[in-house]
Amino acid sequence: MMPEINMVAATANQTVDPQGREKAILTGANVIMPNLTPNEFRENYLIYPDKACVKDKPDECHSCLDLRLAAIGHKVLYNAWGDSVAFTKKHL
């Protein structure tokens, strides 16, 4: 319905369903949210119970996301600009 906006596949999706981020990508999400908060600070950001990936190290998160997305035929575009098409059109 809104192909020019960014839709996020976040750890919240994975907390609700072990395949939640993959399902979000397959149903239209186009941004995936890694958990890059340093481990010693993650306990301060537990905004909901049983948050996924809390114990993963940031470098593990990268390889995990690469593997998870590859399994569904997608890949992480590292260093790609992340503004939505709608935002870019508005600011040209």
N, C-alpha and C positions, 0 to 999 in steps of 0.2 A: 504494500500500500504506500510506503514511503521509501522508495529506493535510494534517495539521495541523503539519508541520514545515517549516522553511526548507531548501530545496535550492539550492545555489549553482551558477551558471554563471560560471566564473572564467576568467581569462586562460589558465590551464592547458588548458582545453577548446579554446580558440582556437589554442593552440600546437600541439596534436596535430592539429587539423583547422581550416582557415581559417574554416569555418562552425560551429565547435565550440560557441560560446556560444549561437548560435541553436538548434542541435540540442538543447542541454541544456534551453533554455527550452521547446522544442516537445515534449520528452519528460518534463516535470514539474518542472524547476527553476523556482523562483519568486523568486529573488534574483540580480541580476547584479552582478558585482564590477568596477567601473571601476578603472583604475590612476591614482590621484590623487597618487601620490608625486611630489614635485618632481623634475624631470628630473636635476638635479645629484646626487641621491641614489639614483637607480634602479639604478645599477651595483652598489650595496651590497646589493640585494635580488634578485639573479639566483639564485634557488634551483634553477633547472633551465635547461638550454641552450635557446637560441633562443626565449626567452620573448616572447610576442606583446605588441605595443603599447609596447615599451620606449622607442622614440623619439618617441612621440606626446606632445604637450603636454596637460596636464590639460583645458584647454578644448576641444581637439580630441577628446578621449575622450568628453566629453558629447555633442557633435554626432554623433560616429561611432556611439555606442550608440543615440542617438535614431533615426538612419537605419537601422541594422541591425535594430532591433526593429520599426520601422514596416514594414520589408520582409516581416516574418513575421506582421504583424497584431497586434503588441503595442506597448506604450509604457512608457517609464520613468515611474514615479510619484515625482517629486521631492518631497522633504519628507514622504514617507509614513512612518509609524512602521513599524519593521521587525521587531518581535518576532513570533515564530511564534505561531500560534493555540494550540499546546500550551503554550507558555510563558505566554501571557496567561491561559489557563484556570487554570493552576497557581497564578498569583499574584493572582487576584481575590479 
